[in-house]
């Protein structure tokens, strides 16, 4: 999916295109579901662009990327003096999207407190800025939501409000993973290759049969976003001749006998690693840095907060709860320690170290200056 069009030949893509057409003709709330990276934001933009609201704003909000206090302020706005640095009244995203649409990405990551505020808005369209106690403001906004979670499971566990779920789930569009519609890989790949060749001022490269087979057989756990990133990487690194197996990223050219899946699944195939496990291996075995491998995909919503927390848990188990050792283990310079902790705290992925203290140390700590460190 590129330039807000649906690309592919699968029956799933044809059905999604039909669903988008019907959804665009009304103001009904839409719930988009599917794994991270399948193109939920592209579908949301298509619904907006094909609707009568297309001349107005589409505001995109990442519900997983902001803590509650900041998310409430950004959504509903705030009054002057309502908190430190609130030097003037400020309209929130919902007001800015008046007569347009708002896309709430990763709505399943919202806290129960934020869910209650969102439900109140959905019931009457009224908003109250943080710190404002006067007359309420009413806005006309079409709401489109997306999640990579199974919300009914979240409802059963008590992590998502049942009344909010049924309020949001009016038009439901489920977007399958890329591995479930492999016939779309080639047209998407060709489109991305042409796009990035033009963007970088390069000729359009040819891909040889062996490399193409690996690309078609790859599991694409990051879905369309991963495919797009790989296509750009190939275009940027390509020099001459056809793109071969050797030109592919390491994760797409597994060594024989490595147990890594390279084609259709077999009965005795090895279980695929989770995203957290794949990142952990990239950090600890391939010695890649935390910032491009984890931070960048998380900020672009390729990873969820749960993926991040799982990775940090694995790291803390190995370092016996030492965040300083974790900085070293994840290939960051020592001066990134505070930046790393601030990032984890901001996105609610900072775990208490106490449960890990009794575990045996699994990484070399000789270069760490002492065992004492800041604990939130």
HELIX and SHEET records of a PDB file:
HELIX    1   1 UNK A   11  UNK A   24  1                                  14    
HELIX    2   2 UNK A   40  UNK A   49  1                                  10    
HELIX    3   3 UNK A   68  UNK A   76  1                                   9    
HELIX    4   4 UNK A   93  UNK A   96  1                                   4    
HELIX    5   5 UNK A  107  UNK A  109  5                                   3    
HELIX    6   6 UNK A  112  UNK A  124  1                                  13    
HELIX    7   7 UNK A  151  UNK A  156  1                                   6    
HELIX    8   8 UNK A  162  UNK A  168  1                                   7    
HELIX    9   9 UNK A  178  UNK A  180  5                                   3    
HELIX   10  10 UNK A  183  UNK A  199  1                                  17    
HELIX   11  11 UNK A  209  UNK A  217  1                                   9    
HELIX   12  12 UNK A  223  UNK A  237  1                                  15    
HELIX   13  13 UNK A  245  UNK A  247  5                                   3    
HELIX   14  14 UNK A  250  UNK A  252  5                                   3    
HELIX   15  15 UNK A  275  UNK A  284  1                                  10    
HELIX   16  16 UNK A  290  UNK A  290  1                                   1    
HELIX   17  17 UNK A  291  UNK A  295  3                                   5    
HELIX   18  18 UNK A  296  UNK A  299  1                                   4    
HELIX   19  19 UNK A  305  UNK A  319  1                                  15    
HELIX   20  20 UNK A  323  UNK A  329  1                                   7    
HELIX   21  21 UNK A  334  UNK A  336  5                                   3    
HELIX   22  22 UNK A  337  UNK A  346  1                                  10    
HELIX   23  23 UNK A  354  UNK A  356  5                                   3    
SHEET    1   A 5 UNK A  58  UNK A  62  0                                        
SHEET    2   A 5 UNK A 101  UNK A 105  1                                        
SHEET    3   A 5 UNK A 142  UNK A 147  1                                        
SHEET    4   A 5 UNK A  30  UNK A  33  1                                        
SHEET    5   A 5 UNK A 171  UNK A 174  1                                        
SHEET    1   B 2 UNK A 126  UNK A 127  0                                        
SHEET    2   B 2 UNK A 137  UNK A 138 -1                                        
END                                                                             
